[in-house]
Amino acid sequence: MTLTPPVGAQAELTSQYTGSVMNTFGPPKRVFVRGEGVHLWDADGNRYLDLLAGLAVNSLGHAHPQVIGAISAQLSTLGHVSNFFATPTQIALAEKLDALVTANAPGLPARVFFTNSGTEANEAGFKITRRTGRTRLIAMDGSFHGRSLGALALTSNPAYREPFEPLPGDVTFVPYGDEAALAEVLDDTVAAVILEPIQGENGVVEPPAGYLAKVRELTSAVGALLWIDEVQTGIGRCGDWLASSASGVTGDIVTFAKGLGNGFPIGACVATGPAATLLGPGSHGTTFGGNPVGAAAGLAVLGIIERDGLLQRVHEAGERLAASITALGHPRIDHVRGRGLLRGVVLTEPIAPAVADAALAAGFVINAPRPTVVRLAPPLIVPDAELDRFVAALPGLLDSV
Ligand SMILES: *Cc1c(COP(=O)(O)O)cnc(C)c1O
């Protein structure tokens, strides 16, 4: 199947886009006008299977009726108040997130700071680390933590960092997954170690088994905070509430965003134990963070994942998807990695961007975080039949480039 290339309404809208929007993302590959469940429609009327979910955002698919209902009900009751005040919705979401983060350490105190995005959640985390009385931070090679200056200082990609230097300082990068390399630079001058449980932007890279527990042990030994960035991996994406929870650890700081609001912008920085009280009155702030509409979206997402048993479903769907791609035995597929419904298809040649373009032309939205890796992050509700349709098309897509 090949769809109409963007010639009609899309071509016109693309030209308007490039004439009005800053060119930070390159020209848009498509202009989408509608979404429902796991499908998207472009401005020329073509339908796509969304296997990227707004980059791990639309966990419950597009236009989920209950999320819409929760957002509309909150918006028509109380849409916003300043952070001089609170709302029951915000408090309810705070309690839920704190409980999720401390699930491996019941009774451990936790507090949340709400934001509108992942990078802002990490800025809040960054400020918490500065309140430890130490300034050194350790981040990982291959990391991605966001584009604002603090989060960028923790992001390893030189192409993202270098044009904006000087960035907030005292950050050391070590190889991801290498506990000996971490142990070598870790001492009691280190405020925090930040890592992703799976590096999504780096091409869905997982550390060796036992690594997270070891990092927990090493950081605790020197009184450094363990800061886990769950912005992409959290809220069920990898089959657990937190991708890090299966390893039994509890972070001192845990950040969330992408999957939390199903598209409504919301992020959260949860801190536990002594870190939970390092930011006091006046030390940080936000106008929109904690907005009750965002909180209503977050509560709806958490409630639906729980009610529909989606964590178990994500485990099963993810395993089945990986197994069926592996079973293709295609010569251009090296292996499939990742967990739950965050998967990287590792190719034997640097053709992933071309494969993603071919997929789009055939009606599948995927992406290529690395030249050799295709990333799949479909809505958590994706039916097996839709995943099978993609797997059946994949050999043809790989052969076509
Ligand atoms: C996307 C992402 C961020 C940044 O989130 P934004 O909402 O784009 O600011 C931070 N950390 C990780 C791991 C991410 O994947």
PDBQT file of the ligand as one rigid body, heavy atoms in Angstrom, charges set to zero:
ROOT
HETATM    1  C1  LIG A 501      11.695  13.588  25.915  1.00  0.00    +0.000 C 
HETATM    2  C2  LIG A 501      12.596  13.440  27.076  1.00  0.00    +0.000 A 
HETATM    3  C3  LIG A 501      12.897  14.539  27.905  1.00  0.00    +0.000 A 
HETATM    4  C4  LIG A 501      12.434  15.936  27.599  1.00  0.00    +0.000 C 
HETATM    5  O1  LIG A 501      11.059  16.064  27.665  1.00  0.00    +0.000 OA
HETATM    6  P1  LIG A 501      10.347  17.336  26.945  1.00  0.00    +0.000 P 
HETATM    7  O2  LIG A 501       8.927  17.213  27.366  1.00  0.00    +0.000 OA
HETATM    8  O3  LIG A 501      10.584  17.178  25.490  1.00  0.00    +0.000 OA
HETATM    9  O4  LIG A 501      10.998  18.547  27.489  1.00  0.00    +0.000 OA
HETATM   10  C5  LIG A 501      13.671  14.303  29.016  1.00  0.00    +0.000 A 
HETATM   11  N1  LIG A 501      14.133  13.077  29.306  1.00  0.00    +0.000 NA
HETATM   12  C6  LIG A 501      13.873  12.004  28.534  1.00  0.00    +0.000 A 
HETATM   13  C7  LIG A 501      14.394  10.665  28.925  1.00  0.00    +0.000 C 
HETATM   14  C8  LIG A 501      13.114  12.162  27.381  1.00  0.00    +0.000 A 
HETATM   15  O5  LIG A 501      12.877  11.105  26.586  1.00  0.00    +0.000 OA
ENDROOT
TORSDOF 0
